[in-house]
Amino acid sequence: MRIIGHRGARNIWAENSLSGFRNVCALGVDAVELDVHLSIDGEITVIHDPLLERTTDHRGPVAHLSRAALAKVTLDDTLGETIPTLPEVLDVFGPTGIELEIEMKMDAYGNPYPGLLDKVIALVEARKMASRVVLTCFVPEVIEEIRAKAPRMRRLASVDRRSCEAFGGVDRTLQRFVDLGCIIAVEQSLLRLCVDRAVGIVGRDKLGAWVPNTVRDLDFWLGQPIAQITSDRPDLALMLRAARKA
């Protein structure tokens, strides 16, 4: 069972922050999930939301600011840290063996960023980290683009109830992403309802749950026939996994 830190470890340290990424390296996670957007001048920026207000001291779309302007935006719950760029994050993880799940986010209007995927692929290939990177998205068309542009890189599709509503139900949604050769991570409350069906469609080796964060939920998923858990409390997940091996 692989343990993946969600946005670093967002229930312990500020999400998608350099300090959080540095700290999560010491936990012994198998992988870390993070999110990318583009600044107005084309810099790959690591932040979850397309808008700044939830996690910073500024407001408005990430895509409306230059990298220089974003460098003046302070992350909440940090000692003055600013929004990192993807090259800065790769500097943190480069020397480790930790894998990265990099999620392609949409802009504030729900559209893919033109050129974002190409920039991410070029950067991780230039850093010789492609074998350690999984490219992820909720959107099938983006997954199709990943398959076309980086066929040797692993792909992960995230699935929740909204996905299933849009794509015609859980079985059709899972099958659509299976046909695209994806690892599939399903929101945990949805997966609880259909775990046996999901294993049958996806296969246990390519199925994961996100984001269980309590001891009860984590212990439940550690006992299920899935391959990975993405959690905001990877420390708890790792502790429980170790206890099962003892």
Backbone bond lengths (Angstrom), bond angles and torsions (degrees), N, CA, C in turn:
res aa  C-N    CA-C-N  psi(-1)  N-CA   C-N-CA  omega(-1)  CA-C   N-CA-C  phi
1 M - - - 1.464 - - 1.533 109.20 -
2 R 1.329 116.43 120.86 1.459 121.00 179.09 1.527 109.35 -87.06
3 I 1.332 115.48 139.84 1.466 122.22 178.40 1.524 107.85 -110.90
4 I 1.345 114.92 125.02 1.459 121.38 -175.02 1.524 108.85 -120.23
5 G 1.329 116.61 127.28 1.452 121.24 176.96 1.521 110.60 -79.42
6 H 1.325 116.64 124.24 1.460 122.78 -174.85 1.523 110.10 -86.16
7 R 1.346 115.66 119.07 1.467 122.44 -175.91 1.529 110.32 53.95
8 G 1.315 115.24 40.01 1.457 122.35 -171.31 1.513 107.21 91.47
9 A 1.317 115.97 -98.57 1.469 122.61 171.74 1.522 104.93 -156.14
10 R 1.319 117.23 78.46 1.463 122.07 -161.88 1.515 115.03 -69.08
11 N 1.325 118.30 -15.67 1.457 119.40 175.31 1.524 112.63 -91.38
12 I 1.325 116.69 1.36 1.463 121.21 177.35 1.519 110.30 -114.95
13 W 1.332 115.92 -47.89 1.462 121.73 -179.21 1.526 109.48 -127.92
14 A 1.324 116.22 163.88 1.466 120.31 -179.11 1.525 110.07 -55.31
15 E 1.334 115.57 130.68 1.460 120.09 -175.28 1.516 112.08 -64.47
16 N 1.336 114.90 142.75 1.468 121.79 176.48 1.524 112.44 52.36
17 S 1.332 116.05 36.92 1.467 120.88 176.82 1.528 109.14 -109.04
18 L 1.321 116.38 152.24 1.468 119.43 178.92 1.518 111.13 -62.73
19 S 1.333 117.74 -38.71 1.462 118.92 178.59 1.519 110.57 -64.82
20 G 1.338 116.65 -40.82 1.455 119.43 176.99 1.516 112.23 -62.71
21 F 1.323 116.88 -42.37 1.466 120.44 178.51 1.532 110.78 -64.59
22 R 1.320 117.33 -41.20 1.473 119.25 178.20 1.523 110.51 -62.98
23 N 1.325 116.27 -42.35 1.462 119.87 -178.12 1.519 112.22 -67.72
24 V 1.332 116.87 -40.02 1.455 118.85 -176.82 1.525 111.18 -67.19
25 C 1.308 117.80 -25.46 1.467 120.66 177.31 1.522 111.54 -57.79
26 A 1.342 116.23 -32.57 1.456 120.08 -176.07 1.524 113.46 -79.37
27 L 1.334 117.73 -9.71 1.460 120.51 -176.32 1.520 113.24 -77.93
28 G 1.327 116.39 -27.28 1.457 119.49 -176.11 1.513 113.88 94.14
29 V 1.348 117.29 24.64 1.463 120.45 177.67 1.528 110.26 -67.13
30 D 1.316 114.98 157.96 1.455 120.35 176.98 1.523 111.47 -82.83
31 A 1.334 116.45 -30.50 1.462 121.06 -177.84 1.525 108.99 -156.92
32 V 1.328 114.93 164.49 1.456 122.34 176.02 1.521 108.62 -131.10
33 E 1.324 116.46 135.19 1.460 121.95 176.55 1.521 109.25 -98.00
34 L 1.338 116.82 140.65 1.451 122.18 177.58 1.522 109.01 -148.56
35 D 1.338 116.12 168.08 1.464 121.62 -170.95 1.520 110.35 -127.00
36 V 1.346 116.71 143.91 1.463 119.85 -176.95 1.526 112.35 -129.03
37 H 1.331 113.87 143.03 1.461 124.97 173.00 1.530 107.25 -130.10
38 L 1.329 116.44 175.84 1.463 121.70 174.82 1.525 110.32 -115.02
39 S 1.333 116.15 137.40 1.460 120.98 169.64 1.531 109.05 -74.75
40 I 1.317 116.22 170.90 1.464 119.48 -177.39 1.520 112.15 -64.76
41 D 1.350 116.37 -24.48 1.465 120.11 178.17 1.531 112.68 -101.20
42 G 1.337 116.53 18.11 1.458 119.89 168.93 1.505 117.08 86.22
43 E 1.317 118.96 16.96 1.466 121.59 177.56 1.526 109.21 -87.18
44 I 1.343 116.98 135.29 1.460 120.97 177.62 1.527 108.28 -76.04
45 T 1.318 115.02 119.05 1.458 122.75 -172.11 1.521 109.42 -115.14
46 V 1.331 116.87 134.63 1.463 121.48 -175.17 1.529 109.51 -99.52
47 I 1.335 114.85 103.82 1.456 122.79 179.11 1.528 106.37 -161.03
48 H 1.323 117.87 151.00 1.460 119.25 -176.29 1.515 113.33 -80.18
49 D 1.321 117.35 -51.85 1.461 120.73 -172.36 1.526 111.72 -84.31
50 P 1.328 118.55 151.40 1.461 120.76 172.21 1.524 112.30 -73.53
51 L 1.332 116.17 -15.96 1.461 122.15 177.68 1.526 109.78 -110.56
52 L 1.317 115.60 150.98 1.459 120.82 -172.55 1.521 114.68 -84.02
53 E 1.342 118.36 -20.73 1.462 119.40 -163.21 1.524 116.15 -65.75
54 R 1.318 119.70 -32.77 1.471 119.45 -174.97 1.511 112.66 -68.41
55 T 1.328 118.08 -35.40 1.471 119.61 -170.90 1.527 114.61 -119.94
56 T 1.353 118.06 4.91 1.466 119.78 -177.88 1.527 110.67 -138.38
57 D 1.328 115.43 179.21 1.468 121.31 178.14 1.529 112.39 -92.11
58 H 1.327 117.73 11.46 1.462 122.23 178.52 1.530 110.22 -119.61
59 R 1.336 114.68 173.53 1.461 121.78 178.82 1.527 109.69 -128.58
60 G 1.333 115.24 161.69 1.451 120.36 174.85 1.517 113.11 101.09
61 P 1.336 117.01 173.72 1.462 121.52 -178.15 1.533 113.59 -70.43
62 V 1.311 115.04 139.97 1.467 120.72 173.50 1.522 109.93 -55.45
63 A 1.327 116.90 -40.90 1.461 122.53 -173.35 1.520 113.71 -70.41
64 H 1.334 117.59 -7.34 1.462 119.71 179.18 1.517 113.06 -90.16
65 L 1.339 116.17 -6.62 1.462 120.12 -176.30 1.520 110.71 -114.17
66 S 1.338 115.13 149.86 1.463 121.34 174.10 1.519 109.50 -78.20
67 R 1.327 115.13 167.44 1.460 118.57 176.00 1.524 110.33 -60.39
68 A 1.322 118.32 -38.90 1.470 120.70 179.73 1.527 110.79 -62.82
69 A 1.340 116.74 -39.99 1.462 119.88 178.16 1.523 111.43 -69.43
70 L 1.325 117.05 -39.90 1.458 120.13 178.62 1.521 111.86 -65.13
71 A 1.323 116.66 -26.60 1.464 120.58 178.11 1.524 112.43 -68.23
72 K 1.320 116.32 -9.45 1.470 120.71 176.85 1.524 112.04 -103.79
73 V 1.319 116.32 2.52 1.466 122.01 178.98 1.527 108.53 -90.66
74 T 1.316 117.12 123.51 1.465 121.76 -175.97 1.522 110.69 -94.04
75 L 1.327 115.99 133.60 1.457 121.91 176.60 1.527 110.25 -76.43
76 D 1.325 116.06 136.15 1.459 120.01 174.57 1.523 110.43 -63.33
77 D 1.335 114.89 152.38 1.468 122.42 175.39 1.519 113.23 63.06
78 T 1.337 116.02 26.95 1.462 121.06 173.32 1.522 108.70 -129.73
79 L 1.303 115.55 167.09 1.468 121.15 176.14 1.521 109.17 -90.96
80 G 1.328 115.17 63.91 1.456 119.99 175.25 1.507 115.78 82.46
81 E 1.340 118.27 16.09 1.466 119.74 178.40 1.524 110.72 -71.35
82 T 1.323 114.77 151.88 1.458 120.90 176.55 1.534 109.68 -111.04
83 I 1.327 115.44 172.20 1.462 120.75 -177.77 1.532 108.93 -65.39
84 P 1.328 117.98 125.04 1.466 118.65 -178.67 1.524 112.43 -78.57
85 T 1.310 114.94 158.83 1.462 121.17 169.79 1.528 108.61 -93.82
86 L 1.325 115.99 161.51 1.460 118.37 178.02 1.526 112.35 -62.36
87 P 1.348 120.63 -40.31 1.465 117.79 175.33 1.528 113.12 -57.09
88 E 1.325 118.01 -37.98 1.464 120.40 178.17 1.524 111.35 -65.20
89 V 1.322 116.77 -38.98 1.456 120.23 178.52 1.525 110.97 -68.45
90 L 1.326 117.00 -40.54 1.468 119.21 177.71 1.521 111.25 -64.61
91 D 1.325 117.29 -29.71 1.467 120.07 174.66 1.524 110.86 -60.94
92 V 1.333 116.81 -37.18 1.464 121.23 179.22 1.529 110.71 -68.20
93 F 1.319 116.57 -47.02 1.466 120.26 -172.70 1.521 113.80 -88.75
94 G 1.323 117.75 -16.66 1.453 120.27 -176.87 1.514 114.47 -51.06
95 P 1.348 118.56 -48.41 1.475 119.38 -176.97 1.522 114.27 -74.46
96 T 1.313 118.57 -9.25 1.467 121.91 -178.35 1.524 110.18 -93.88
97 G 1.311 116.19 174.04 1.457 120.32 173.75 1.518 112.50 -98.68
98 I 1.331 116.13 9.95 1.458 121.03 -174.76 1.522 110.55 -72.89
99 E 1.329 115.39 135.42 1.459 119.77 176.52 1.527 110.15 -83.25
100 L 1.326 115.66 159.95 1.464 121.43 -178.40 1.519 109.64 -125.30
101 E 1.322 115.78 132.54 1.450 121.83 169.90 1.526 106.68 -105.40
102 I 1.327 115.97 110.66 1.466 121.78 -174.62 1.519 107.95 -104.98
103 E 1.341 115.51 115.06 1.460 120.15 -176.74 1.519 111.48 -93.39
104 M 1.320 114.88 126.79 1.456 121.58 175.40 1.529 108.87 -78.81
105 K 1.318 117.25 111.08 1.456 121.17 -178.61 1.531 111.10 -92.19
106 M 1.333 114.88 160.83 1.454 121.41 175.21 1.530 109.57 -93.48
107 D 1.346 116.46 160.41 1.458 119.76 178.77 1.530 110.67 -77.37
108 A 1.318 117.00 -176.37 1.459 121.78 -175.05 1.524 113.12 -64.12
109 Y 1.324 117.74 -15.97 1.461 122.66 179.41 1.524 112.35 -102.31
110 G 1.332 116.45 5.79 1.459 121.04 178.88 1.509 115.05 83.73
111 N 1.336 117.38 15.66 1.459 121.51 -178.47 1.527 111.30 -103.84
112 P 1.334 117.69 146.96 1.474 119.20 171.58 1.525 110.44 -62.99
113 Y 1.314 115.95 147.92 1.459 120.46 176.22 1.528 109.62 -78.19
114 P 1.317 118.58 123.23 1.467 119.41 176.67 1.535 110.90 -60.03
115 G 1.306 116.40 124.99 1.455 121.00 175.87 1.510 115.84 86.76
116 L 1.334 118.58 -7.25 1.470 119.36 -177.50 1.521 111.36 -62.05
117 L 1.310 117.21 -49.64 1.461 120.31 -177.94 1.522 111.07 -60.10
118 D 1.319 117.65 -44.04 1.470 120.72 179.93 1.527 110.99 -59.82
119 K 1.328 116.17 -41.49 1.464 119.97 179.93 1.522 111.56 -65.78
120 V 1.332 116.56 -41.86 1.465 119.85 -179.95 1.523 110.53 -64.76
121 I 1.327 116.90 -46.78 1.462 120.03 179.73 1.526 110.61 -59.68
122 A 1.324 116.54 -46.39 1.468 120.09 -178.34 1.527 110.81 -61.73
123 L 1.326 117.00 -39.57 1.460 120.22 -177.68 1.520 111.72 -68.44
124 V 1.334 117.74 -48.28 1.467 118.16 -177.45 1.525 110.95 -69.11
125 E 1.326 117.41 -30.76 1.470 118.78 175.51 1.515 111.47 -69.78
126 A 1.332 117.30 -39.76 1.461 120.54 177.71 1.527 111.11 -63.90
127 R 1.319 116.94 -33.09 1.474 121.65 178.25 1.530 111.90 -83.17
128 K 1.333 117.59 -0.83 1.466 122.80 -177.89 1.538 110.93 57.96
129 M 1.324 115.36 40.40 1.461 121.29 -179.29 1.528 112.49 -115.37
130 A 1.325 117.54 8.63 1.469 120.15 -174.32 1.523 112.24 -59.47
131 S 1.317 118.20 -34.09 1.460 120.40 -178.91 1.522 112.01 -71.42
132 R 1.328 116.72 -15.39 1.473 121.00 -179.53 1.521 112.30 -103.90
133 V 1.319 117.63 4.19 1.467 121.04 -174.99 1.523 109.84 -113.41
134 V 1.325 114.83 136.87 1.462 123.15 169.78 1.524 106.49 -114.18
135 L 1.330 117.14 127.06 1.458 121.50 179.02 1.521 108.55 -94.76
136 T 1.334 116.51 129.51 1.448 120.20 -171.01 1.521 112.29 -128.35
137 C 1.337 114.84 156.91 1.462 120.77 176.10 1.527 108.81 -169.25
138 F 1.329 117.06 159.69 1.451 123.01 171.23 1.532 111.72 -85.45
139 V 1.331 117.12 -18.66 1.460 121.88 -165.34 1.541 110.30 -98.30
140 P 1.352 117.99 119.63 1.466 119.68 -177.17 1.522 113.71 -57.26
141 E 1.343 117.65 -37.99 1.463 119.73 -178.58 1.526 111.55 -63.98
142 V 1.326 116.67 -33.75 1.472 119.91 176.73 1.524 109.88 -70.98
143 I 1.327 117.18 -40.64 1.469 120.42 175.66 1.527 110.66 -59.63
144 E 1.319 116.55 -41.08 1.468 120.26 176.97 1.525 111.05 -61.36
145 E 1.333 116.21 -39.51 1.466 120.34 178.48 1.524 110.73 -66.75
146 I 1.321 116.81 -39.29 1.466 120.10 176.78 1.525 109.75 -60.52
147 R 1.331 116.43 -46.41 1.470 120.21 -179.66 1.519 111.16 -60.41
148 A 1.331 116.85 -39.18 1.460 120.34 -178.38 1.525 112.05 -71.30
149 K 1.323 117.44 -39.27 1.467 121.17 -172.85 1.529 113.59 -92.00
150 A 1.321 116.80 -25.47 1.472 119.82 -179.35 1.525 108.73 -140.28
151 P 1.321 117.58 66.18 1.466 120.63 -171.59 1.523 113.96 -62.40
152 R 1.321 117.39 -22.12 1.462 119.62 -178.71 1.523 112.88 -88.70
153 M 1.317 117.33 -10.92 1.459 120.23 179.37 1.525 109.82 -85.61
154 R 1.313 115.50 145.85 1.461 120.07 178.92 1.534 110.77 -71.37
155 R 1.329 113.58 148.59 1.466 121.07 -179.18 1.522 109.24 -123.32
156 L 1.315 115.52 143.03 1.461 120.98 176.34 1.515 108.73 -131.91
157 A 1.321 115.95 132.32 1.459 121.97 174.94 1.522 109.15 -106.74
158 S 1.324 116.40 130.96 1.457 121.43 173.69 1.526 108.40 -93.67
159 V 1.332 115.30 139.39 1.466 120.90 -175.71 1.525 109.13 -132.42
160 D 1.332 116.07 134.59 1.456 122.12 172.41 1.526 108.87 -139.76
161 R 1.316 117.66 -173.66 1.459 120.01 -178.14 1.523 112.17 -61.67
162 R 1.314 116.45 -37.28 1.461 119.77 179.21 1.522 110.78 -62.02
163 S 1.325 117.10 -39.62 1.465 120.79 176.13 1.518 110.26 -59.39
164 C 1.330 115.54 -46.97 1.460 119.75 -175.73 1.518 111.38 -66.59
165 E 1.335 116.81 -36.21 1.456 119.96 176.12 1.530 110.74 -63.20
166 A 1.340 116.10 -39.14 1.463 120.30 -177.55 1.522 112.59 -73.98
167 F 1.334 117.43 -32.25 1.456 120.77 -170.40 1.523 113.81 -107.95
168 G 1.340 117.44 9.19 1.455 118.79 171.52 1.505 116.03 94.76
169 G 1.333 117.33 30.09 1.458 120.00 176.61 1.509 112.97 104.13
170 V 1.330 115.09 164.18 1.463 119.69 -171.96 1.526 112.11 -67.02
171 D 1.330 118.11 -42.44 1.467 119.08 -177.41 1.531 111.27 -63.37
172 R 1.316 116.64 -45.53 1.471 120.15 -179.95 1.520 111.11 -65.92
173 T 1.331 116.68 -36.67 1.460 119.99 179.58 1.515 111.07 -65.44
174 L 1.322 115.88 -48.53 1.466 119.46 179.03 1.518 111.33 -60.97
175 Q 1.321 117.11 -43.96 1.464 119.99 -178.88 1.520 111.16 -64.29
176 R 1.325 116.58 -36.69 1.467 119.38 178.98 1.519 111.15 -59.64
177 F 1.330 116.06 -42.12 1.464 118.79 -179.08 1.531 112.17 -79.16
178 V 1.315 117.12 -30.20 1.472 119.51 171.95 1.521 110.07 -58.95
179 D 1.326 116.19 -43.12 1.465 120.60 -179.52 1.521 111.96 -64.94
180 L 1.335 117.21 -20.67 1.463 121.59 176.68 1.524 112.24 -93.19
181 G 1.324 117.02 7.90 1.458 121.35 174.30 1.505 114.25 72.02
182 C 1.337 117.15 36.54 1.457 121.85 -173.04 1.524 113.46 -98.80
183 I 1.321 115.40 147.67 1.454 121.54 151.07 1.531 105.10 -68.44
184 I 1.324 118.19 144.50 1.459 119.96 -177.86 1.520 109.43 -127.65
185 A 1.337 115.89 121.31 1.460 122.42 177.08 1.522 108.42 -107.05
186 V 1.329 115.83 122.48 1.463 121.80 -174.24 1.523 109.08 -111.42
187 E 1.335 115.78 137.20 1.464 120.54 176.54 1.522 109.11 -56.28
188 Q 1.340 116.45 134.74 1.456 120.48 -164.00 1.528 114.54 -62.07
189 S 1.327 119.09 -38.21 1.462 118.64 -177.92 1.522 111.54 -68.25
190 L 1.323 116.91 -32.70 1.467 120.88 174.39 1.519 110.80 -70.37
191 L 1.334 116.44 -44.14 1.461 119.69 -177.41 1.524 111.70 -64.69
192 R 1.331 118.26 -32.56 1.464 120.67 177.37 1.530 111.59 -56.88
193 L 1.326 115.89 -33.77 1.459 120.35 -176.91 1.525 112.93 -76.38
194 C 1.329 116.69 -19.52 1.470 118.55 -170.57 1.520 112.32 -142.62
195 V 1.328 117.37 28.71 1.460 118.29 -172.45 1.521 111.90 -61.72
196 D 1.323 118.06 -40.30 1.469 119.26 -179.34 1.530 111.19 -65.44
197 R 1.340 115.94 -43.44 1.469 119.70 177.41 1.521 110.32 -63.27
198 A 1.326 116.75 -41.16 1.460 120.20 -178.44 1.524 111.32 -64.69
199 V 1.330 116.51 -41.33 1.472 119.58 177.20 1.526 109.64 -61.80
200 G 1.324 116.51 -39.39 1.454 119.62 179.53 1.516 113.27 -65.05
201 I 1.326 117.08 -35.62 1.463 121.18 -178.68 1.525 111.83 -83.19
202 V 1.319 116.11 -44.63 1.469 121.48 -171.90 1.521 112.33 -92.73
203 G 1.334 116.51 -38.20 1.462 120.79 -170.98 1.514 109.69 93.79
204 R 1.302 116.62 138.87 1.466 119.86 -174.36 1.521 112.32 -63.85
205 D 1.328 118.96 -28.24 1.457 121.79 -176.42 1.523 113.14 -73.68
206 K 1.338 117.38 -12.22 1.462 119.86 -179.59 1.523 112.87 -124.57
207 L 1.327 116.80 20.40 1.458 121.27 -176.61 1.521 110.44 -116.98
208 G 1.337 115.57 137.32 1.453 120.04 177.95 1.510 111.57 -139.76
209 A 1.345 115.50 167.09 1.463 122.46 178.25 1.523 109.81 -120.85
210 W 1.348 115.67 139.92 1.461 120.89 171.28 1.525 108.06 -136.59
211 V 1.342 123.00 152.99 1.440 126.40 -20.78 1.525 108.19 -115.19
212 P 1.323 118.92 90.35 1.465 119.88 173.55 1.530 110.10 -69.13
213 N 1.338 115.84 134.68 1.468 119.67 -174.06 1.522 114.38 -129.92
214 T 1.330 117.77 -12.91 1.460 119.81 179.54 1.521 109.80 -96.71
215 V 1.328 115.49 161.03 1.463 120.08 177.75 1.520 110.11 -57.67
216 R 1.339 117.06 -43.26 1.463 120.27 -178.64 1.526 111.36 -61.49
217 D 1.330 116.75 -47.90 1.464 119.36 -178.27 1.526 112.12 -68.38
218 L 1.309 116.04 -42.43 1.463 119.16 -179.75 1.524 111.16 -63.31
219 D 1.330 116.46 -42.25 1.457 119.48 179.66 1.526 110.67 -64.24
220 F 1.327 116.79 -37.77 1.465 119.78 176.72 1.518 110.72 -60.13
221 W 1.340 117.59 -49.50 1.466 120.02 -174.90 1.516 112.34 -71.03
222 L 1.325 117.13 -28.49 1.460 118.81 175.83 1.528 111.61 -64.55
223 G 1.305 116.55 -19.53 1.459 120.35 178.73 1.508 114.36 -97.62
224 Q 1.328 117.83 4.87 1.459 121.76 -177.01 1.539 111.07 -98.55
225 P 1.322 117.43 159.51 1.472 121.19 -178.14 1.525 112.34 -82.09
226 I 1.332 115.69 63.45 1.463 122.21 178.33 1.518 108.90 -126.73
227 A 1.336 116.15 169.42 1.466 120.48 -173.26 1.514 113.72 -99.72
228 Q 1.354 118.06 -24.29 1.456 117.96 -174.02 1.520 111.60 -154.53
229 I 1.332 114.04 154.18 1.458 123.35 176.36 1.515 107.50 -125.88
230 T 1.328 116.10 128.51 1.462 122.04 174.65 1.522 107.28 -106.80
231 S 1.340 116.68 121.90 1.462 120.00 -170.68 1.517 111.69 -137.88
232 D 1.362 114.68 148.69 1.455 121.00 170.77 1.527 111.17 -77.96
233 R 1.333 116.87 -11.04 1.471 122.29 176.83 1.524 109.68 -124.36
234 P 1.316 116.21 65.25 1.468 117.84 -179.61 1.517 112.94 -62.82
235 D 1.323 117.28 -22.69 1.469 119.96 176.68 1.525 110.78 -61.48
236 L 1.342 116.62 -44.88 1.467 120.41 177.70 1.524 111.02 -65.64
237 A 1.320 116.01 -42.32 1.461 119.80 -179.86 1.527 111.41 -60.08
238 L 1.320 115.76 -43.36 1.470 120.31 -179.50 1.528 110.83 -66.93
239 M 1.332 116.87 -39.17 1.454 120.76 178.46 1.526 110.55 -62.69
240 L 1.325 116.67 -45.31 1.460 120.44 -179.52 1.520 112.03 -68.22
241 R 1.329 116.33 -37.15 1.466 119.39 177.16 1.525 110.37 -63.43
242 A 1.325 115.66 -42.62 1.474 119.45 179.04 1.529 111.29 -64.04
243 A 1.332 116.46 -38.40 1.470 119.74 -179.80 1.520 110.96 -64.02
244 R 1.339 116.96 -35.42 1.467 119.78 178.80 1.528 111.76 -68.23
245 K 1.333 116.92 -27.07 1.464 120.53 -179.01 1.525 112.51 -85.39
246 A 1.338 115.39 -16.63 1.480 119.80 -175.23 1.532 111.26 -68.77
